[in-house]
Amino acid sequence: MTQQLKEASLSVSGMTCAACALRIEKGLNKMEGVEQATVNFALEKTSVTFDPTKTNIEAFTQKIQQLGYEVVVEKVELNLIGMTCAACSTRIEKGLNKLEGVVRANVNLALETASVEYDSTKVTPTDMIEKVEKLGYQASLKSEKQEDVADLKEKEYEAQLGKFIFSLILSIPLLWAMVSHFRFITSFIYLPDMLMNPWVQLALATPVQFIVGKQFYVGAYKALRYKSANMDVLVALGTSAAYFYSLYLSIRSIGSNSHMIELYYETSAVLITLIILGKLFEVRAKGRSSEAIKKLMGLQAKTATVYRAGEELEIPLEAVLVGDLVYVRPGEKVPVDGEIVEGRSALDESMITGESVPVDKAAGDAVIGSTINKNGFLKVKATKVGRDTALSQIIKVVEEAQGSKAPIQRLADQISGIFVPIVVGVAAVTFLIWFFLVAPGDFAEALEKLIAVLVIACPCALGLATPTSIMAGTGRAAEVGILFKGGEHLERTHRLTTILLDKTGTVTNGTPVLTDTVIEKAFNEEEFLTLVGSAEMQSEHPLAQAIVAGMKEKGIQFKAAEEFEAIPGFGVIAKVDGRTILAGTRKLMNKYNVSIDAAIPLMEELEASGKTAMLIAIDHQYAGLVAVADTIKETSKAAVQRLKDMGLEVVMITGDNERTAIAIARQAGIDQVVAEVLPEGKADAVKNLQAQGKIVAMVGDGINDAPALATADIGMAIGTGTDVAMEASDITLIRGDLNSIADAIYMSKKTIQNIKQNLFWAFAYNSFGIPVAALGFLAPWLAGAAMAFSSVSVVLNALRLQRVKL
């Protein structure tokens, strides 16, 4: 049986250039047990896929340190079992944050997970698990398989359902007996005399109290053992008070008319039954709030057909390796990200891009895992497998966002940490006031009020208010191709005042075409085209690629450049056939003292029509110009107007010349333009807007946009762009449609509104419920029902976000 590979992510400091990253990558890949290691120099991150039976994270840390670099922070996800309320999650979070080496720990009550960033030289995941267990809970490393977690949740639900049914069967007779206290209303209901016997009631209540209610006693013991308190403490105190006081009265009644005494067995039994019922509803509702992850997981193929050692094999998806040749027949899902080596077909990529029209693909084209092959037979070379595929990365982002914590949750966390001790104090004061002042000497009356206060105050709703909304909001956004990378970004997005749009690939399609070629009489056309095409062929800039593609269509044969240099924001300089070629902006020509006076009128005319003109000099003599045009996306104009209607300021930024930029902006309905900006200047433009008191979102798709994306209050990367841009951003817009910006802002507003509603009702519930119970207007069983309803209502309110129309 193949060992399940694991993946580790480490942050590395001390890298000064790409050579450093390459050195670390080679060092790690030589280690036994390492399947694949990749180092991202720009992000200072290292990802390692490894066999845990042969190596571990500590070994990677040592290796990197031996090479002269430092491992900064790693991240681990833990599954938690045993939390019952916000006080539990706050307690675990505080405990983990106190561990030496833990940088930051976030505990999510709704997902029952902990996300921990830590220094692996000082603490390990094993230490964290031990710490959680010392606090009275269970923890385990988060499973790579979502199905494993789902199975555990289902088993938990089934166990609670069994307890509820058992508890309900025993509680119904006690509830039936309780109606005897209201004979003036329920005199028509037949009540068997047997049910009034205290020993029959004891026999019915005891299994509920100590078998079904065992979980509350265990939870309360663990909490108190470590000097804290949670919901279990409140439930155990309330139900035990009712049960043992009734037991005391039952023993005292021996030898007297026991049918005449008032007992409270039904109070404890019905309370436990209602609390278990509330937990059942809560588990089911929380399961629905993570539907987005389940839907994304469902998109993945389960098996793949590969060609190995001369034969065709059907293997589990997890067994596919990078470099495998994968066969994809019509109607099948593409199992992995890869490149077509043979075949032609149309692929349905709607699950990634949102575009319903199938995309034609042929040899040499990239394909995305989980897209559907509509008609042709394809042979695909796997380039990314497992957790490296596009869909797996999307799932990872959604999981991290759902497990993150929004700043708005801090108040609830602070209150939850001290809430239970305060409630116990309020309950004790309530008991004393009733026993000594309101109903002097009436122990039963005072006890009933104490129980009602303890039960009504359970802080479950408070703990669920924020995380359930974030789960539902980020999940709904993911379904329409908007990936929030954390709760803090989701919260900040609705405050935006200014949207800064990159031009190429964001406002426009990003695929310019060659439109004009103007050559000076002193130069031969074929020679001009050959030299320019040969120089531009070395560049990766979209405009250069458009020039090369246009010249290929003219049948031009290119030559190898002897020298080449790309100057960001200026253009390129190259040497072909011993001749020096300059291709770029006016700034480039001025830098090399090339006279371009004769070209200015034509250049301005082309730029005014929305084309980008590039000046060409051969051997430092002006030789002509070439022009390319990049059309705006069909949806850009409507999307810009939508942003304006939302009261947002829209600005376009580009390294292109001002005339061309203004022409493109005019077509898109944008009034403000920042043009001729070098890549590093885009971040400065963001800072200038921020200095004016504006909250800025930068939207881009290229590597040169990464600094601006990181500088902005919110960075939004177009998902059709580069990996670096997406890594540097806070939100990824998979569809590449500017309407996604407005959708993201709208989703943020709706989610924050939902969180505020939840927090208001959670606070209002306790603020209103505790005094009402203390004043004696709430029976304990009604308090239990209200407590259960409060948690369920908060989760159901959050689930409304899944129906938001975008």
C-alpha positions in Angstrom: 0.0 0.0 0.0 1.4 3.4 -1.0 2.2 5.7 2.0 0.1 8.9 2.0 2.3 11.8 1.2 2.1 14.9 3.4 2.8 18.6 2.6 4.6 21.2 4.7 4.9 24.9 4.1 7.8 26.9 5.6 8.7 30.6 5.5 12.4 31.2 4.9 14.3 34.4 5.7 17.7 35.4 4.4 17.3 34.8 0.7 18.8 37.6 -1.3 18.3 36.4 -4.9 16.8 33.6 -7.0 20.0 31.6 -6.6 19.4 31.3 -2.9 15.9 29.9 -3.6 17.4 27.4 -6.1 20.0 26.4 -3.6 17.4 25.6 -0.9 15.2 23.8 -3.4 18.1 21.6 -4.6 19.1 20.8 -1.0 15.7 19.8 0.1 15.0 17.7 -3.1 18.2 15.7 -2.3 16.8 14.6 1.1 15.5 11.0 1.4 11.7 10.9 1.6 11.2 14.3 -0.2 8.9 13.8 -3.2 9.1 17.4 -4.4 10.3 20.7 -2.9 9.6 24.2 -4.4 10.8 27.5 -3.2 9.1 30.8 -4.1 11.7 33.6 -3.8 9.2 36.4 -4.2 7.1 35.2 -1.3 9.9 33.6 0.7 7.9 30.4 1.0 9.0 26.8 0.7 6.5 23.9 0.0 7.6 20.3 0.5 5.7 17.1 -0.4 7.2 14.2 1.6 6.9 10.7 2.9 6.4 11.1 6.7 7.8 7.6 7.4 11.2 8.7 6.0 11.6 12.4 7.0 9.8 15.2 8.9 9.5 19.0 9.2 12.2 19.2 11.8 14.7 17.7 9.3 13.7 20.3 6.7 14.3 23.1 9.2 17.8 21.8 10.1 18.7 21.4 6.4 17.7 25.0 5.6 19.6 26.3 8.6 22.7 24.3 7.5 22.5 26.1 4.2 22.7 29.4 6.0 19.0 30.5 6.1 16.4 30.8 8.8 13.0 29.2 9.0 10.6 31.8 10.3 7.0 30.5 10.6 5.1 27.4 9.7 1.4 26.8 9.8 -0.6 23.7 11.1 -4.3 23.0 11.2 -5.7 21.0 14.1 -9.1 19.3 14.5 -10.6 19.9 17.9 -13.1 17.7 19.8 -15.0 18.6 23.0 -15.7 22.3 22.6 -19.2 23.2 23.7 -19.2 27.0 23.7 -17.3 30.2 23.1 -15.6 29.9 26.5 -14.0 26.6 25.3 -12.6 28.1 22.1 -11.3 31.1 23.9 -9.6 28.9 26.5 -7.9 26.7 23.9 -6.8 29.8 21.9 -5.3 31.4 25.0 -3.5 28.2 25.9 -2.0 27.7 22.5 -0.9 31.4 22.3 1.0 31.0 25.6 3.2 28.2 24.2 6.7 29.3 23.5 7.2 29.5 19.7 3.6 30.0 18.8 3.3 33.2 16.8 -0.5 33.2 16.5 -3.3 30.7 17.1 -6.9 31.1 16.0 -9.6 28.7 17.2 -12.9 28.4 15.2 -15.8 27.2 17.2 -18.0 26.6 14.2 -15.5 24.6 12.3 -14.0 23.0 15.4 -10.5 23.7 14.2 -7.4 25.6 15.3 -5.0 27.3 12.9 -1.6 27.8 14.4 1.4 29.7 13.0 4.6 28.8 14.9 8.4 28.6 14.9 9.3 25.0 14.4 12.6 25.4 16.2 10.8 26.1 19.5 7.5 24.1 19.3 6.0 21.2 17.4 2.4 20.2 16.5 2.8 17.4 19.1 3.4 20.0 21.8 0.2 21.8 20.7 -1.9 18.6 20.8 -0.5 17.8 24.3 -1.4 21.4 25.4 -5.0 21.0 24.1 -5.4 17.7 25.8 -4.1 19.2 29.1 -6.8 21.8 28.8 -9.4 19.0 28.7 -10.1 18.6 25.0 -9.0 16.3 22.2 -6.9 17.4 19.2 -5.4 15.8 16.1 -3.7 17.0 12.9 -6.2 18.0 10.3 -6.8 15.2 7.8 -5.8 15.8 4.2 -9.1 14.2 3.3 -12.2 16.3 3.8 -14.2 13.0 3.8 -12.5 11.9 7.0 -13.7 15.0 8.8 -17.2 14.6 7.4 -17.3 11.0 8.6 -16.3 12.1 12.2 -19.0 14.8 12.1 -21.6 12.3 10.9 -20.6 9.8 13.7 -20.9 12.6 16.2 -24.3 13.5 14.9 -25.5 9.9 15.1 -24.2 9.5 18.6 -26.0 12.7 19.8 -29.2 11.6 17.9 -29.1 8.3 19.8 -28.7 10.1 23.1 -31.6 12.5 22.3 -34.0 9.7 21.4 -33.1 7.8 24.6 -33.4 11.0 26.7 -36.7 11.9 25.0 -38.3 8.5 25.7 -37.5 8.9 29.4 -38.4 12.6 29.6 -41.9 12.4 28.1 -43.4 10.7 31.1 -41.7 13.3 33.4 -43.0 16.1 31.2 -46.5 14.5 31.4 -46.2 14.5 35.1 -45.3 18.2 35.1 -48.7 19.1 33.8 -50.1 18.2 37.2 -48.7 21.6 38.4 -51.0 23.3 36.0 -54.3 21.5 36.8 -56.3 24.7 36.3 -55.3 24.6 32.6 -54.7 20.9 31.9 -57.4 19.2 34.0 -58.8 17.5 30.9 -55.5 15.5 30.4 -55.4 12.1 32.0 -52.5 11.6 34.4 -51.6 8.1 35.6 -51.1 8.1 39.3 -47.9 6.1 38.9 -46.2 9.1 37.3 -46.6 11.1 40.5 -44.6 8.5 42.5 -41.1 10.1 43.3 -39.3 6.7 42.9 -40.7 6.2 39.4 -39.6 9.8 38.5 -36.2 9.0 40.0 -35.9 5.9 37.9 -36.8 7.9 34.8 -34.6 10.9 35.5 -31.4 9.1 36.7 -30.4 7.6 33.3 -30.9 11.0 31.6 -28.9 12.8 34.3 -25.9 10.4 34.4 -25.9 8.6 31.0 -27.0 11.2 28.6 -25.7 14.0 30.8 -22.4 12.4 31.4 -20.8 14.6 28.7 -21.7 17.7 30.6 -20.1 16.4 33.8 -17.0 15.3 32.0 -16.7 18.7 30.2 -17.3 20.6 33.5 -14.7 18.6 35.4 -12.1 19.1 32.7 -12.8 22.9 32.7 -12.8 23.4 36.4 -9.7 21.2 36.8 -7.8 23.8 34.8 -9.4 26.7 36.6 -11.8 27.8 33.9 -15.5 27.5 33.2 -17.7 26.8 30.1 -21.2 25.9 29.1 -20.9 22.4 30.6 -20.3 24.0 34.0 -23.6 25.9 33.7 -25.6 22.9 32.5 -24.0 20.5 35.1 -24.7 23.0 37.9 -28.3 23.7 36.9 -29.4 20.2 36.2 -27.6 18.8 39.3 -29.2 21.3 41.6 -32.7 20.3 40.3 -31.9 16.5 40.4 -30.2 16.3 43.8 -32.8 18.6 45.5 -35.5 16.4 44.2 -33.6 13.3 45.4 -33.4 15.0 48.9 -37.1 15.6 48.9 -37.8 12.0 47.8 -35.8 10.6 50.7 -37.5 13.0 53.1 -41.0 11.9 51.8 -40.5 8.2 53.0 -43.3 7.4 55.3 -45.5 10.4 54.2 -47.8 11.1 51.3 -45.1 11.4 48.6 -47.6 12.2 45.9 -48.2 15.7 47.4 -44.6 16.9 47.2 -43.3 19.1 44.4 -40.3 17.5 42.6 -38.0 18.9 39.9 -36.8 15.7 38.2 -38.6 16.8 35.0 -36.6 20.1 35.1 -33.2 18.4 34.9 -34.3 15.7 32.4 -36.2 18.1 30.1 -33.3 20.6 30.2 -30.8 17.9 29.1 -33.1 16.7 26.4 -33.6 20.2 25.0 -29.9 21.0 25.1 -29.1 17.8 23.2 -31.8 18.7 20.7 -30.2 22.2 20.3 -26.8 20.6 19.7 -28.4 18.3 17.0 -29.8 21.3 15.2 -26.6 23.2 15.6 -24.4 20.4 14.2 -26.7 20.0 11.2 -26.8 23.7 10.5 -23.1 24.1 10.8 -22.7 21.2 8.4 -24.8 23.2 5.9 -22.6 26.3 6.4 -19.6 24.4 4.9 -21.5 23.3 1.8 -19.1 25.3 -0.4 -16.2 23.0 0.5 -18.3 19.9 -0.1 -19.3 21.2 -3.5 -15.8 22.0 -4.5 -14.6 18.6 -3.3 -17.3 17.0 -5.3 -16.0 18.6 -8.5 -12.8 16.5 -8.3 -12.3 13.3 -10.3 -11.8 10.2 -8.2 -9.7 8.2 -10.6 -7.4 8.8 -13.6 -6.5 6.8 -16.6 -2.7 6.9 -17.1 -0.3 5.3 -19.6 2.6 3.6 -17.8 5.1 1.0 -18.8 3.4 0.4 -22.1 -0.1 -0.2 -20.7 -3.2 1.8 -19.8 -4.1 1.8 -16.1 -6.9 3.2 -14.1 -5.5 4.5 -10.8 -6.8 6.6 -7.8 -6.3 10.3 -8.3 -3.8 10.4 -5.4 -1.5 8.1 -7.2 -1.0 10.3 -10.3 2.5 11.7 -10.5 3.9 14.8 -12.2 4.9 13.8 -15.7 2.4 11.0 -16.1 0.6 10.8 -19.4 -3.2 10.9 -18.7 -5.9 9.9 -21.1 -9.1 11.9 -21.0 -12.1 10.6 -23.0 -15.2 12.6 -24.1 -17.5 13.3 -21.1 -14.8 12.7 -18.5 -13.3 15.2 -16.0 -9.7 16.2 -16.5 -8.1 14.7 -13.4 -5.1 16.9 -13.0 -3.7 20.2 -14.2 -1.6 19.6 -17.3 -0.7 20.3 -20.9 -2.2 18.6 -23.9 0.4 16.7 -25.9 -2.1 15.1 -28.4 -5.7 15.7 -29.4 -8.2 18.5 -29.8 -11.4 19.2 -27.9 -13.7 21.7 -26.2 -13.5 21.9 -22.4 -16.2 23.2 -20.1 -14.2 25.4 -17.6 -17.3 27.0 -16.0 -16.4 25.6 -12.6 -13.2 27.6 -12.6 -13.9 30.7 -14.8 -17.7 30.9 -14.6 -17.8 31.0 -18.4 -20.5 28.7 -19.7 -19.2 28.5 -23.3 -16.7 25.6 -23.7 -13.1 26.6 -24.7 -11.4 25.0 -27.6 -8.1 23.3 -26.7 -5.4 21.7 -28.8 -1.8 20.3 -28.4 0.3 22.7 -26.3 -2.6 24.3 -24.4 -2.9 24.1 -20.7 -5.9 22.3 -19.0 -7.2 22.7 -15.5 -8.1 19.7 -13.3 -11.8 19.0 -12.8 -12.9 20.7 -16.0 -15.0 18.6 -18.3 -13.8 17.3 -21.7 -16.8 17.7 -24.0 -16.0 15.8 -27.2 -12.5 14.9 -28.3 -9.9 12.4 -27.0 -7.0 14.0 -25.2 -3.6 12.9 -24.0 -2.5 15.2 -21.2 0.9 15.4 -19.5 0.4 16.0 -15.8 2.1 19.2 -14.5 0.4 19.7 -11.2 -1.2 17.0 -9.0 -2.7 16.6 -5.6 -2.7 19.8 -3.5 -0.9 21.7 -6.2 -3.8 21.7 -8.7 -5.9 24.9 -9.2 -9.0 23.4 -7.6 -7.1 22.1 -4.6 -5.6 25.6 -4.1 -9.1 27.1 -4.3 -10.3 24.6 -1.7 -7.3 25.5 0.5 -8.0 29.2 0.3 -11.7 28.7 1.1 -10.8 26.5 4.1 -8.3 29.0 5.4 -10.8 31.8 5.0 -13.6 29.9 6.8 -11.2 29.1 9.6 -9.9 32.6 10.0 -11.1 35.2 12.5 -12.5 38.6 11.6 -11.4 41.6 13.9 -15.1 42.2 14.7 -15.0 38.9 16.7 -12.6 40.2 19.3 -15.3 41.8 21.5 -17.2 38.5 21.6 -14.0 36.6 22.4 -13.2 38.9 25.3 -16.6 38.6 26.8 -16.8 34.9 26.4 -13.6 34.5 28.4 -15.1 36.0 31.6 -18.8 35.3 30.9 -19.4 31.9 32.7 -17.9 33.0 36.0 -20.0 36.2 36.0 -23.1 34.1 35.2 -22.4 31.8 38.1 -22.0 34.8 40.4 -25.3 36.3 39.1 -27.1 33.0 39.7 -25.8 32.7 43.3 -26.9 36.3 44.0 -30.3 35.5 42.5 -30.7 32.5 44.7 -29.8 34.5 47.9 -32.1 37.4 47.0 -35.1 35.0 46.5 -34.3 32.8 49.5 -33.8 35.7 52.0 -35.9 38.5 50.5 -38.4 37.7 47.8 -39.6 34.3 49.1 -38.0 33.9 52.5 -37.1 30.4 53.4 -38.6 28.9 50.1 -35.6 26.9 49.0 -37.4 25.3 46.0 -38.5 28.7 44.6 -35.0 30.2 45.0 -33.4 27.0 43.4 -35.7 27.2 40.4 -34.6 30.8 39.7 -31.0 29.9 40.1 -31.4 27.0 37.6 -33.2 29.3 35.1 -30.3 31.9 35.2 -27.6 29.2 34.8 -29.3 27.7 31.8 -30.5 30.8 29.9 -27.0 32.3 30.0 -25.1 29.6 28.0 -22.9 31.7 25.6 -23.2 29.4 22.6 -24.8 32.0 20.4 -22.1 34.5 21.2 -19.4 32.1 20.0 -21.2 31.1 16.8 -22.2 34.6 15.8 -19.1 35.5 13.7 -17.6 32.2 12.5 -20.8 30.8 11.0 -21.3 34.1 9.0 -17.8 34.0 7.7 -18.1 30.3 6.7 -21.4 31.0 4.8 -20.2 34.3 3.3 -16.8 33.1 2.0 -18.4 29.8 0.8 -21.1 31.7 -1.2 -18.4 34.0 -2.7 -16.3 31.0 -3.7 -19.2 29.5 -5.6 -19.2 32.5 -7.9 -15.4 32.7 -8.2 -14.5 35.1 -5.5 -11.9 33.8 -3.0 -11.4 35.8 0.2 -8.2 34.7 1.9 -9.3 35.6 5.4 -12.0 37.0 7.6 -10.0 40.2 8.1 -10.1 40.9 4.3 -13.8 40.0 4.2 -14.5 42.6 6.9 -12.3 45.4 5.4 -13.6 45.1 1.8 -17.0 46.8 2.5 -15.2 49.9 3.7 -13.4 50.6 0.3 -13.7 54.1 -1.2 -11.3 53.8 -4.2 -10.8 51.1 -6.8 -7.4 51.3 -8.6 -7.5 49.2 -11.8 -4.5 48.0 -13.8 -5.1 48.4 -17.5 -3.6 45.4 -19.3 -5.4 42.1 -18.6 -7.7 43.8 -16.0 -9.7 46.5 -17.9 -8.6 45.1 -21.2 -8.4 41.5 -22.5 -4.6 41.5 -22.1 -4.1 40.0 -25.6 -3.1 42.9 -27.8 -2.6 42.5 -31.6 -0.3 44.2 -34.0 -2.3 46.9 -36.0 0.2 49.3 -37.6 3.8 49.2 -39.0 5.4 52.4 -40.2 8.9 52.2 -41.6 11.2 55.0 -42.6 12.3 55.1 -46.3 15.9 54.5 -45.4 15.2 51.0 -44.2 14.2 47.8 -46.0 10.8 46.5 -44.8 11.8 42.8 -44.5 15.0 43.7 -42.7 13.2 46.1 -40.4 10.6 43.4 -39.5 13.2 40.7 -39.0 15.3 42.9 -36.7 12.4 44.1 -34.6 10.8 40.7 -34.3 14.1 39.1 -33.4 14.6 41.6 -30.6 11.1 41.5 -29.2 11.0 37.7 -29.4 13.2 37.6 -26.2 10.7 39.7 -24.2 7.8 38.2 -22.2 5.8 41.5 -22.2 2.3 41.1 -23.8 3.0 43.9 -26.2 6.2 42.3 -27.4 4.4 39.0 -27.9 1.7 40.7 -29.9 4.4 42.2 -32.2 6.1 38.8 -32.6 2.8 37.1 -33.4 1.9 39.7 -35.9 5.2 39.4 -37.7 5.0 35.6 -37.8 1.7 36.0 -39.6 3.6 38.1 -42.2 6.0 35.1 -42.7 9.0 36.7 -41.1 11.8 34.4 -40.0 13.5 35.5 -36.8 17.2 35.4 -35.8 18.9 34.8 -32.5 19.7 37.9 -30.5 23.3 38.2 -29.5 22.5 40.5 -26.6 19.2 41.4 -25.0 18.0 43.6 -22.1 14.5 44.4 -21.0 14.2 47.8 -19.2 10.9 47.9 -17.3 8.9 51.0 -18.2 11.2 51.8 -21.1 11.3 48.9 -23.6 14.0 46.6 -24.9 17.6 46.9 -26.2 19.1 44.0 -28.2 21.8 43.2 -30.7 20.8 41.2 -33.8 23.3 40.5 -36.7 25.7 43.0 -35.1 23.1 45.8 -35.2 21.7 47.5 -32.1 17.9 47.5 -31.8 16.0 49.9 -29.5 12.2 49.3 -29.2 10.1 51.2 -26.7 8.9 54.5 -25.4 10.0 58.1 -25.9 11.9 57.8 -22.6 14.0 55.0 -24.1 14.8 57.0 -27.2 15.7 60.1 -25.2 17.9 58.0 -22.9 20.0 57.0 -26.0 19.8 60.4 -27.7 17.7 59.2 -30.7 16.0 62.0 -32.5 12.2 61.2 -32.9 10.7 64.5 -33.8 9.4 63.2 -37.2 7.5 60.4 -35.4 5.7 62.4 -32.8 2.6 63.6 -34.8 1.8 60.0 -36.1 2.5 58.6 -32.6 0.1 61.0 -30.9 -2.6 60.2 -33.6 -2.3 56.4 -33.0 -2.3 56.9 -29.2 -5.4 59.1 -29.4 -7.2 56.2 -31.0 -6.3 53.9 -28.1 -3.3 52.2 -29.7 0.1 51.7 -28.1 2.9 52.9 -30.4 6.5 51.7 -29.9 9.3 53.6 -31.4 12.1 51.6 -33.2 15.7 52.7 -33.6 18.4 50.7 -35.5 22.0 51.6 -34.7 20.7 54.6 -32.7 18.8 56.0 -35.8 15.0 56.3 -35.8 13.7 53.6 -38.1 10.0 53.6 -37.7 7.3 52.5 -35.3 4.9 49.6 -34.6 1.5 49.9 -33.0 -0.6 47.4 -31.1 -4.1 47.6 -29.6 -5.6 45.9 -26.7 -9.4 46.0 -26.6 -11.4 46.4 -23.4 -13.3 43.4 -22.0 -17.0 43.3 -23.0 -18.1 43.6 -19.3 -15.6 46.4 -18.3 -17.8 49.4 -19.1 -20.9 48.1 -17.3 -18.8 46.9 -14.3 -17.1 50.3 -14.0 -20.5 52.0 -14.0 -21.7 49.6 -11.4 -18.8 50.5 -9.1 -19.6 54.2 -9.6 -23.2 53.6 -8.7 -22.0 52.1 -5.4 -20.3 55.4 -4.7 -16.8 54.2 -5.4 -14.0 56.3 -7.0 -12.5 54.4 -10.0 -9.0 55.1 -11.2 -7.0 53.3 -14.0 -3.3 52.9 -13.6 -0.9 51.8 -16.4 2.7 51.9 -17.5 1.4 52.8 -21.0 1.6 56.4 -22.4 -1.0 58.9 -21.3 -2.8 59.3 -24.6 -3.4 55.6 -25.1 -4.4 55.2 -21.5 -6.9 58.0 -21.7 -8.4 56.5 -24.8 -8.8 53.1 -23.2 -10.2 54.7 -20.0 -12.7 56.7 -22.0 -14.0 53.5 -23.6 -14.4 51.9 -20.2 -16.1 54.9 -18.6 -13.2 55.7 -16.3 -12.5 59.4 -15.6 -9.3 59.3 -13.7 -6.0 57.9 -15.2 -2.5 57.5 -13.8 -0.3 56.7 -16.8 3.4 56.1 -17.6 4.0 54.5 -14.2 6.9 52.2 -13.7 6.2 48.9 -11.9 7.6 50.2 -8.6 5.6 53.4 -9.0 2.2 51.5 -8.8 2.8 50.9 -5.1 3.7 54.6 -4.7 0.4 55.5 -6.4 -1.5 53.4 -3.9 0.3 55.1 -1.0 -0.5 58.6 -2.5 -4.2 57.7 -2.5 -4.0 56.3 1.0 -2.3 59.5 2.2 -5.5 61.3 1.1 -7.5 59.3 3.5 -8.8 56.9 0.9 -9.3 53.1 1.5 -7.8 51.6 -1.7 -8.3 48.3 -3.5 -5.7 47.5 -6.2 -6.9 45.2 -8.9 -4.2 43.6 -11.2 -3.0 40.4 -12.8 0.7 40.7 -13.5 4.0 40.1 -11.6 4.6 43.9 -11.7 1.3 44.4 -9.9 2.4 42.3 -6.8 4.0 45.2 -4.8 0.9 47.4 -5.3 -1.4 44.5 -4.4 0.5 44.0 -1.2 0.5 47.7 -0.4 -3.2 48.4 -1.0 -5.7 48.1 1.8 -7.2 45.2 -0.2 -5.4 43.6 -3.1 -7.6 41.9 -5.7 -5.9 39.6 -8.2 -7.5 38.6 -11.5 -7.5 34.8 -11.4 -6.5 34.5 -15.0 -3.2 36.2 -14.1 0.1 35.1 -12.5 0.6 33.0 -9.4 2.7 35.7 -7.8 -0.1 38.3 -8.2 -2.6 35.9 -6.6 -0.3 35.1 -3.7 0.3 38.8 -3.0 -3.4 39.5 -3.0 -6.1 39.4 -0.3 -8.9 38.4 -2.8 -8.6 36.3 -6.0 -11.3 37.0 -8.7 -11.2 33.7 -10.6 -13.5 34.8 -13.5 -11.4 37.8 -14.6 -14.6 39.8 -14.9 -14.6 43.3 -13.2 -18.1 42.6 -12.1 -16.5 40.4 -9.5 -15.2 43.5 -7.8 -18.6 44.8 -7.1 -19.8 41.3 -6.1 -16.9 41.0 -3.6 -17.8 44.3 -2.0 -21.5 43.5 -1.9 -20.7 40.1 -0.4 -18.5 41.8 2.2 -21.3 44.2 3.1 -23.9 41.5 3.4 -21.6 39.3 5.6 -20.6 42.1 8.0 -24.3 43.1 8.2 -25.1 39.4 9.0 -22.4 39.2 11.7 -23.7 42.4 13.3 -27.2 41.0 13.4 -25.9 37.8 15.0 -23.9 39.6 17.6 -26.7 42.0 18.4 -29.2 39.1 19.0 -26.6 37.1 20.9 -25.9 40.0 23.3 -29.6 41.0 23.4 -30.6 37.5 24.2 -28.4 37.3 27.2 -28.9 40.9 28.3 -32.7 40.3 28.3 -32.8 36.6 29.3 -30.7 36.7 32.4 -32.7 39.5 34.2 -36.0 37.9 33.1 -34.9 34.6 34.6 -33.6 36.3 37.7 -36.9 38.0 38.3 -38.7 34.7 38.1 -40.6 35.1 34.9 -38.9 32.1 33.1 -39.3 28.4 34.1 -36.1 26.4 33.8 -37.4 24.2 31.0 -38.4 27.3 29.0 -34.9 28.7 29.6 -33.4 25.5 28.2 -35.6 25.7 25.1 -34.7 29.4 24.6 -30.9 28.7 25.0 -31.1 25.9 22.4 -33.1 28.1 20.0 -30.7 31.0 20.4 -27.8 29.0 19.0 -29.8 27.5 16.1 -31.3 30.9 15.2 -27.8 32.5 14.9 -26.6 29.7 12.6 -29.8 29.8 10.5 -29.4 33.6 10.1 -25.9 33.0 8.9 -27.1 30.5 6.4 -29.2 33.2 4.6 -25.9 34.3 3.1 -25.8 31.2 1.0 -28.8 32.5 -0.9 -27.4 36.0 -1.7 -27.7 36.7 -5.4 -24.5 37.9 -7.1 
